[in-house]
Amino acid sequence: MAQARTRHGVAAISEMFTKARAEGRAAFLPYFPIGYPTYETSLAIIEAMAAEDVDGFEIGIPFSDPIADGPAIQMATQRALENGVTVRRCLEAVAELRARGLRQPMLMMGYANPLVAYGTERFVRDAQAAGADGIIVPDLPAEEAHYFQPTCDAVGMAQVFMLAPTSDTVRIDLVAQRATGFIYVVSLTGITGARAELPADLTETLMRIRSRTDKRLVLGFGISQPHHVQQINALVDGYIVGSALVRAAQEGVDAVRALTRALRRAVE
């Protein structure tokens, strides 16, 4: 029988960061959408990544117009929609992964439209009941935190907001005030997608945000290779990889497992 989780929500996410930092590294939170290339295969892929000792997950909820995502994730989420994956099915996937013994924190990542249609309070409560620890809504600015935040606070779920290289001090301060769990720092302006190199001004961007908040910073967009992880390890509390893993899934579970292992071991 799988060992029960002792912490949930914001507390589980905080414990994740504390453990990773005690090991001298940033936490690795891979993104993967439910339903790609099939529903069952997406669960098998997430299980395989969990077995490689990743620290947490972004669980992707497919949406027809993922404006922040590049071609790889757009393709994958469209396939998932064609496979009949819904918000409810994604919540069922989290519950199933918990039943199979997955213990890492999981954050639901999805766009506002389907979550509002589902019902914002209902979604947060159902996500928490399924075993999720937080939510990330890329197209929801911090000014609109009230759609989810009261319920997130009531059940101890994290609500993550994003900052970009173009974010000014007013935006940084607002996000720092309202984000719980961590702040998602977008490494570049534009959409997701693997890049050969990370932006030259990345350190400056991170230092500018660090100067205004002590909340944990997790970097995403463009990270795809072990040397990227080595480059950012001392600068952030965590890193997210999505497009590269989705592309690897075209070659099967073993290809995702191998890339996950390389990204996770890069800083050991």
Secondary structure, DSSP 8 states (H G I E B T S, - for coil): -----S--HHHHHHHHHHHHHHTTS-EEEEEEETTSS-HHHHHHHHHHHHHTT---EEEE---S--TT--HHHHHHHHHHHHTT--HHHHHHHHHHHHHTT--S-EEEE--HHHHHHH-HHHHHHHHHHHT--EEE-TT--GGGGGGTHHHHHHHT-EEEEEE-TT--HHHHHHHHHH--S-EEEESSSS-----SS--TTHHHHHHHHHTT--S-EEEESS--SHHHHHHHTTT-SEEEE-HHHHHHHTT-HHHHHHHHHHHHHTT-
